[in-house]
Amino acid sequence: MVSLFGGLRSILILAAACVLFGAFLMFWEAVLMLWQSFRMARLDPDVSVIVAVLRATDKILLGIVLMVVGCGIALGFALDVPEAQRSRLPQWMIIDTVAELKNLFFQMIILYLVVHFAAQVGEMQTALEWEALVLPISALLLAGAMKLTASSHHLSEEVRRNRSDDDRSQSDQLARVQPSISRTKGAFEK
C-alpha cells in the first residue's frame, strides 16, 4: 500500500512540472505579444497598444500564478523538504494546505476576469451594453465566494483549536483531581 502512495507522489511531481511548463509558456506568449505591440506602436503610432499590453499583462500574471501553484504543489505536497532548507525558501513557494491552494485559484480567476474585462472595454469601439457587466459581476460573486470559504475555513480551525484547548483544560483538571481521588480511595480502604 505504501508503494502505491509512493507512485502517486511521482504523479504529483509530474503535475507540478507540467504546471511550471505552462507558466513558462505563458511568459513566452506574453513576451511575443509585447514584442508585437512594440512593433505596432513603432510602425503606426496612432494605433493604441493598450489592449495588447493588457493582454500581455494578463498572460504574465497567469504565468506567475501558475509558477506559484507549481512550486506549491512540488514543495508542499510532493517533496519532503527538510525544515532547514524550507526556511531558506521564499514564502511564495510554500503552500501548506489545500485551502491555500484553493484560495490562490480563486484569486487567479478573479484577477483574470478583471484584466479580461479591462481588455474588452479597451477593444470596444461602441458604447458598452448591459451584457458587458457579466464579467465584473462574476468577479464580484467569486470574491464573495472566496471570502465565505476563507471565513468558514478559519471558523473550523477556530472550533478545532477551542476543542483542543477544552480537552487540555479538562485533562489538567483531571490531573489535579486524580491525587485527591487516590487519597480518598486510600482512606476508605484503611
C-alpha positions, 0 to 999 in steps of 0.5 A, a space after each residue: 500500500 505504501 508503494 502505491 502512495 509512493 507512485 502517486 507522489 511521482 504523479 504529483 511531481 509530474 503535475 507540478 512540472 507540467 504546471 511550471 511548463 505552462 507558466 513558462 509558456 505563458 511568459 513566452 506568449 506574453 513576451 511575443 505579444 509585447 514584442 508585437 505591440 512594440 512593433 505596432 506602436 513603432 510602425 503606426 503610432 496612432 494605433 493604441 497598444 493598450 489592449 495588447 499590453 493588457 493582454 500581455 499583462 494578463 498572460 504574465 500574471 497567469 504565468 506567475 500564478 501558475 509558477 506559484 501553484 507549481 512550486 506549491 504543489 512540488 514543495 508542499 505536497 510532493 517533496 519532503 523538504 527538510 525544515 532547514 532548507 524550507 526556511 531558506 525558501 521564499 514564502 511564495 513557494 510554500 503552500 501548506 494546505 489545500 485551502 491555500 491552494 484553493 484560495 490562490 485559484 480563486 484569486 487567479 480567476 478573479 484577477 483574470 476576469 478583471 484584466 479580461 474585462 479591462 481588455 474588452 472595454 479597451 477593444 470596444 469601439 461602441 458604447 458598452 451594453 448591459 451584457 458587458 457587466 457579466 464579467 465584473 459581476 462574476 468577479 464580484 460573486 467569486 470574491 464573495 465566494 472566496 471570502 465565505 470559504 476563507 471565513 468558514 475555513 478559519 471558523 473550523 480551525 477556530 472550533 478545532 483549536 477551542 476543542 483542543 484547548 477544552 480537552 487540555 483544560 479538562 485533562 489538567 483538571 483531571 490531573 489535579 483531581 486524580 491525587 485527591 481521588 487516590 487519597 480518598 480511595 486510600 482512606 476508605 480502604 484503611 
